[in-house]
Amino acid sequence: MITVIGSLKGGSGKSTLTFNVGVWLAMAEVDVQLVDADPQGTLTDVCEVRDEEGFEPRLKPWGRSELTTEKLAEHTETVIDVGTSDMEGLRTAIGLCDRVVVPVPPSQADIWSTQRFIQLVKSVEREQPVEIVGFINRGDTHHAVRETNEAAAALVSLPDIRFLKPRLSQRTVFRRSFSEGLAVFELDPRGKGAKEFYGLAAMLFPQVLS
């Protein structure tokens, strides 16, 4: 399966999710390929840190040149990190993928941005419609803050996108693990961040667990 992780806004957590998914799939002995099609190269940077620290399994993201039908078909799972600073690359990735996963931070602006991103995805010419799924990323951990649940409710109501209930919260462990070249479940295996990630990964890749 070819999965694009994307959105219109920077800072939504695309590279963090792609990296954690890549480590998790590799640990499950899945033949996984990561593609860093974002000119910012954040995914490449964190994988280089991981390599320099000697953490296993090691990951080597490929570049935008891998965005061809032939190259992407060589692996069981391909996860593509894309950004809007290269719209041609973004459209190419969308045209080749099986699904688009959208991390949505909990704000009204991000809901509006997600609506526009859905329209962009639908505008890409394809032989078959692409599946679009979205989840709340960087949600607030305080139960008294209503914005996260309100954003989730708004995401549920958007047409042409399937809402995933598991969410990732705004936790320091995600930033800290990423800066050290580790997945969140490697840095703190029993922590809340790891538990949240496992819930999301199980929804995104149920075939790995069956």
C-alpha positions as CSV (number, residue, x, y, z in Angstrom):
1,M,0.0,0.0,0.0
2,I,1.2,3.5,-0.8
3,T,0.3,6.1,1.8
4,V,0.7,9.8,1.5
5,I,0.9,11.8,4.8
6,G,0.0,15.3,3.9
7,S,-1.8,18.6,4.5
8,L,-1.8,22.2,3.3
9,K,-0.3,23.6,6.5
10,G,3.2,23.2,7.8
11,G,3.7,22.1,11.4
12,S,0.9,19.6,11.4
13,G,3.1,16.7,12.4
14,K,3.5,15.0,9.0
15,S,7.2,14.2,9.3
16,T,6.8,13.0,12.9
17,L,4.1,10.6,12.0
18,T,5.9,9.4,8.9
19,F,9.0,8.7,10.9
20,N,7.2,6.9,13.8
21,V,5.2,4.8,11.3
22,G,8.4,3.9,9.4
23,V,10.2,2.7,12.6
24,W,7.1,0.7,13.7
25,L,6.7,-1.0,10.3
26,A,10.4,-1.8,10.1
27,M,10.3,-3.3,13.6
28,A,7.3,-5.5,12.4
29,E,9.6,-6.7,9.6
30,V,7.5,-5.2,7.0
31,D,9.2,-4.3,3.7
32,V,8.7,-0.5,4.1
33,Q,10.0,2.3,2.0
34,L,9.9,5.9,3.2
35,V,9.9,8.8,0.6
36,D,10.8,12.3,1.7
37,A,9.1,14.5,-1.0
38,D,9.1,17.6,1.2
39,P,11.9,20.1,0.2
40,Q,12.3,20.9,3.9
41,G,13.8,17.4,4.3
42,T,12.8,17.0,8.0
43,L,12.2,13.3,7.6
44,T,15.6,12.9,6.0
45,D,17.2,14.8,8.9
46,V,15.7,12.7,11.6
47,C,16.7,9.5,9.9
48,E,20.3,10.8,9.6
49,V,20.3,11.4,13.3
50,R,19.0,7.9,13.9
51,D,21.7,6.5,11.7
52,E,24.5,8.6,13.4
53,E,23.3,7.3,16.8
54,G,23.4,3.7,15.6
55,F,19.7,3.0,16.4
56,E,18.2,-0.1,14.8
57,P,16.4,-0.5,12.5
58,R,17.9,2.1,10.4
59,L,15.9,4.0,7.9
60,K,17.0,5.7,4.7
61,P,14.3,7.8,3.0
62,W,14.3,8.1,-0.7
63,G,13.8,11.4,-2.5
64,R,11.2,12.7,-4.9
65,S,12.8,10.7,-7.8
66,E,11.2,7.6,-6.3
67,L,7.7,8.9,-7.2
68,T,7.1,6.6,-10.1
69,T,4.7,3.7,-10.4
70,E,7.6,1.2,-10.9
71,K,9.7,2.4,-7.9
72,L,6.7,2.5,-5.5
73,A,5.6,-1.0,-6.5
74,E,8.8,-2.5,-5.3
75,H,7.8,-2.5,-1.6
76,T,5.0,-3.9,0.5
77,E,4.4,-0.5,2.2
78,T,5.4,2.9,1.1
79,V,4.9,6.0,3.2
80,I,5.4,9.4,1.6
81,D,6.0,12.7,3.5
82,V,4.9,15.6,1.3
83,G,4.8,19.4,1.7
84,T,3.1,22.2,-0.2
85,S,6.3,24.0,-1.0
86,D,6.6,21.5,-3.9
87,M,3.1,21.4,-5.4
88,E,4.1,19.4,-8.4
89,G,5.6,16.7,-6.2
90,L,2.5,16.8,-3.9
91,R,0.2,16.2,-6.9
92,T,2.5,13.5,-8.3
93,A,2.4,11.6,-4.9
94,I,-1.4,11.9,-4.7
95,G,-1.8,10.6,-8.2
96,L,0.2,7.5,-7.3
97,C,-1.0,6.6,-3.8
98,D,-3.7,4.4,-2.4
99,R,-4.7,6.7,0.4
100,V,-4.0,10.1,1.9
101,V,-3.6,10.4,5.7
102,V,-4.2,14.0,7.0
103,P,-3.0,15.0,10.5
104,V,-5.4,17.7,11.7
105,P,-4.4,20.0,14.6
106,P,-7.4,21.1,16.7
107,S,-8.2,24.6,15.5
108,Q,-10.9,26.0,13.2
109,A,-8.2,27.3,10.8
110,D,-6.9,23.7,10.4
111,I,-10.4,22.4,9.7
112,W,-10.8,25.0,7.0
113,S,-7.3,24.1,5.7
114,T,-8.3,20.4,5.6
115,Q,-11.4,21.2,3.6
116,R,-9.2,22.9,1.0
117,F,-6.8,20.0,1.0
118,I,-9.6,17.6,0.4
119,Q,-10.6,19.6,-2.7
120,L,-6.9,19.6,-3.9
121,V,-6.7,15.9,-3.5
122,K,-9.9,15.4,-5.4
123,S,-8.7,17.6,-8.2
124,V,-5.8,15.4,-9.0
125,E,-6.5,13.2,-12.0
126,R,-6.6,9.5,-11.2
127,E,-8.0,6.3,-12.6
128,Q,-9.7,5.5,-9.3
129,P,-10.7,7.8,-6.4
130,V,-8.3,8.0,-3.5
131,E,-9.2,7.2,0.1
132,I,-8.7,10.2,2.4
133,V,-8.5,9.6,6.2
134,G,-8.0,12.2,8.9
135,F,-7.3,12.2,12.6
136,I,-6.7,14.8,15.3
137,N,-3.0,15.4,15.9
138,R,-1.5,17.5,18.7
139,G,-4.7,17.5,20.6
140,D,-4.8,19.2,24.0
141,T,-4.3,16.9,27.0
142,H,-6.4,18.9,29.4
143,H,-10.0,17.7,29.6
144,A,-11.4,21.2,30.3
145,V,-10.2,22.4,26.9
146,R,-13.1,21.9,24.5
147,E,-11.3,22.9,21.3
148,T,-9.9,19.4,20.6
149,N,-13.3,17.7,20.8
150,E,-14.9,20.4,18.8
151,A,-12.3,20.0,16.1
152,A,-12.9,16.3,16.1
153,A,-16.6,16.8,15.7
154,A,-16.1,19.2,12.8
155,L,-13.7,16.7,11.2
156,V,-16.4,14.0,11.4
157,S,-18.8,16.2,9.5
158,L,-16.5,16.9,6.6
159,P,-17.5,15.1,3.4
160,D,-15.0,12.9,1.5
161,I,-12.8,12.1,4.4
162,R,-13.0,9.2,6.8
163,F,-12.5,10.2,10.5
164,L,-10.2,8.0,12.6
165,K,-11.0,8.2,16.3
166,P,-7.5,7.5,17.7
167,R,-5.7,10.8,18.2
168,L,-2.2,12.0,19.1
169,S,-1.9,14.6,21.8
170,Q,0.4,17.5,22.2
171,R,3.1,15.8,24.3
172,T,6.7,16.7,24.9
173,V,7.7,13.1,24.3
174,F,6.9,13.4,20.6
175,R,9.2,16.4,20.1
176,R,11.9,15.0,22.4
177,S,12.0,11.5,20.8
178,F,12.0,13.0,17.3
179,S,15.0,15.3,18.1
180,E,16.9,12.2,19.3
181,G,16.2,10.0,16.3
182,L,13.9,7.7,18.2
183,A,10.2,6.8,17.8
184,V,8.0,7.8,20.7
185,F,7.5,4.1,21.7
186,E,11.3,3.6,21.8
187,L,12.0,6.6,24.1
188,D,9.0,5.9,26.4
189,P,7.6,2.5,25.7
190,R,5.0,2.6,28.5
191,G,4.0,6.3,28.2
192,K,0.8,7.8,27.0
193,G,2.3,9.0,23.7
194,A,3.3,5.4,22.8
195,K,-0.2,4.1,23.7
196,E,-1.7,6.8,21.5
197,F,0.5,5.9,18.6
198,Y,-0.2,2.2,18.9
199,G,-3.9,3.0,18.7
200,L,-3.5,5.0,15.5
201,A,-1.1,2.5,13.9
202,A,-3.5,-0.3,14.5
203,M,-6.2,1.6,12.6
204,L,-3.9,2.6,9.8
205,F,-2.2,-0.8,9.3
206,P,-4.5,-3.5,10.6
207,Q,-3.0,-6.0,8.1
208,V,0.3,-5.8,10.1
209,L,-1.4,-7.1,13.2
210,S,-3.4,-9.9,11.6
